[in-house]
């Protein structure tokens, strides 16, 4: 059993991650590298250092961060703090001495018991609304052994469980470790063409499609397919029509679309990630309607 998992966020009172009031746990690490990732701080499996130089005040700082950095990744240039990410080993020493939160280490190791305690306090809200706990990410199935123990503990006290997954997992392990303890699966289907999948996510979509079919054809757990609408990538006529035809051919009717949200781009600079996709505006009503028409009329 994995005794601890690396968690980068726990959000309470969410309503978009399943029925009722939910608490969503975000696990770090993801096998895909989508250029539009909404949670770029969750891509790396370990700690991620957030650096916001605009919060660093040169007139009100003793520069302890520079003194404690053993790799010399932090330097002062023209009275401005600079971070060399190639030198940085994500140790977090600088974050512990930064009083202005310009440097923060995102993520923490939690045991099954620690995480259970943090989410179980919301059980009265779950019971009153039909809600529960949703595991998200990153890609939560990368920490499957931990999830197995965590979900067993939740189910033992009557807390409903759900996951949000990109479908890139070992089906045999998923079926054995997670499926018996799940009440709902949200399955993201991004791209139907394999070449497009490799180009935009870094991996073939074949394992994803295979896992989706095995889940929907043989599992007793409800599976809801979600299609992220990314203008010029997933939100194209060809891709949406292809997805619609694939789902219809296999009798999959539980689907929903997720309109593009550009707010993730503010995070990129904080984590030293180069933008691979640059649309900075929300989709308008006409764009969303056209996408929905493609999905329902193809």
Secondary structure as UniProt FT lines:
FT   STRAND          4..14
FT   STRAND          22..27
FT   TURN            35..36
FT   TURN            38..39
FT   HELIX           40..42
FT   STRAND          48..51
FT   HELIX           53..55
FT   TURN            58..59
FT   HELIX           64..68
FT   TURN            70..71
FT   STRAND          74..77
FT   TURN            78..79
FT   STRAND          80..83
FT   TURN            85..87
FT   HELIX           93..97
FT   TURN            99..100
FT   STRAND          103..106
FT   STRAND          108..111
FT   HELIX           112..120
FT   TURN            121..122
FT   HELIX           123..129
FT   STRAND          132..137
FT   HELIX           140..143
FT   HELIX           144..156
FT   TURN            157..158
FT   STRAND          160..165
FT   HELIX           171..177
FT   HELIX           179..181
FT   STRAND          184..188
FT   HELIX           194..201
FT   HELIX           206..218
FT   STRAND          222..229
FT   TURN            232..234
FT   HELIX           237..249
FT   TURN            250..251
FT   STRAND          255..259
FT   HELIX           262..264
FT   HELIX           265..268
FT   HELIX           269..271
FT   HELIX           285..297
//
